[in-house]
């Protein structure tokens, strides 16, 4: 009897884990809400100042799709970023959720290497370029969809 119960429990666990593995990508890749915070960083004298803080729903999936449409940079790729002085810049943080559960966070200082770091829950960070292969800028699309400010001094964002 105990062996039958353990067998049934094991089968249930395998079923649940399998369902999670199958459903997880669809859950993460289909955000229904997005929280965008843009902070102006002005070293050395000025502290960080939030200049844009908005929650949106209707375009969350579009913004996520545009972000991951950028060229993915391999984790082991050598980086050679231009030196960027202490001029003011914007720090972007985009938090994607699905059914109220955080699925991923994207961050970028929108300068230097022209990369966006995407941390999906349950996976290692991935890095994407600002530009998609057709030349469209992520920052331009974000600005068009939610009126987020364009980066300061960003070559591809202006």
N, C-alpha and C positions, 0 to 999 in steps of 0.2 A: 504494500500500500504506500509506504514511504517512497519507494523507488518510482512508483507511478506519479505521485505528487511532484517529486523532483523533476521527473521527465516533462510533465505538463508545465511546470514553472520555467524550465529551460526553454521549452518550445515558445512560450509566451515572450520571454526575454529576447530570443532570436527574432521573433516576429516584430516586436517593438523596435529593436535596433535596426532591423531591415527597413521598416517603414520610415524611421528617422533619416536614414541614409538616402532613401529615395526622395523624401519630401523636403529635406533640408535645402538643396540648391534652389528649388522653386520658391521656398520661403524667403531665403536671403536675397535672391535676384528680383523679388517682386515687392519692394517696399511700398507701403501705402501712406507713409508720413515722412517728412524731412524737416529737421531743425537745422537752420543755418545761422552760424554766429561768425561775424567778421569783426576782428579786433585790429585796430590801428596800433602798430608798434612804432614808437618813436624814441630810439635810444639817443643819447644816454640820459638826457634830462627828463623826457616825458615818459610816463608810465603807460601801460596798455589801456586802451579805451575802446569799449565795444561801440561800434558804429552801425551795426546791422544785426538784428536778432529777429528771426522770423520762422514761424512754423507754416509749412505748406503741405497739402495732401495731394491735390489733383496732378501735380507734375513730379511727384517724388520718383516714380518709376522712370520717367523721361530723363531726369537729372542723373539717376544711377546708370542708366543705359549709356548716356553720353560720357560719363566718367570712365566706364569700363571699355568704351570704344577706343580710347587712347591706346597707343602702343604699350604693351606690357613689357616692363623692364625686368629681365631675369634677376633673381635675388643675388646671384654671384657676379653680376656684371660690374666691371670696374667703373667708377664714377670719377669724372673730372669736371667739377663745377666751377664756373667763373667766380672770382672773388667779388662779393657784393659788399659795399661799404655800409656804414650804419644809417644810411638814409631811411626815412620812414618807409614802412611796408605794411601790407595787410596779412594777417594770419586768418586763414579760413578753417572752420571746423563744420563739417556736415555730418549729422547723425541721422541715419536711416533706421526706420522702425517698420515692423509689420505686425499688425494686430496688437500694438502697444509694446512689443518686444523689440529691443534694440538688436538689429541685425548687422550693422556695420557703421564704422566711423571713418570718414575721409578727412585728412588734414593736409594743409599746404601753406607755406609762407609766401607762395606766389612770387618767387624770385629765384635767382641762382640757377639751379638745375632744371627747372621747369617740370617738376614731378609732383604728383599727388600720391600720398600714401593712403592705401585703403586697407583697413583692418576689419575683415569679416569675422564675426563671432565664430570661434571654433577653427580658425585657420591662421596661417602665418601672414604677416603683412605683405601686400602686393604693391608694386609701384607702377604708375601709369603716367605717360606723357600728357601734357596739356592739350596737344593737338592730336586729332584723329587723322588717319591716313589721307582723308580728302582735304585736310588743311583747316578744318573747322576747329576753333578754339573752345575748350571747355568753358572758359571764363565768359566768352561772348554768349554762349548758350545759357549759362546760369543767369547772366544779366538779363537776357531776353525773357526767360521764363519766370524769374522771381524778383527782378530788379535789384539783385545784389550788386554792390559796387565792383567795378573792374579793378584789377590789381594796379598798384602804383609801380611805375618803372618796370613793368613786366613786358618783355619783348613780345611774347605771343599773346598776352592778355589785352594789349591795347589795340 
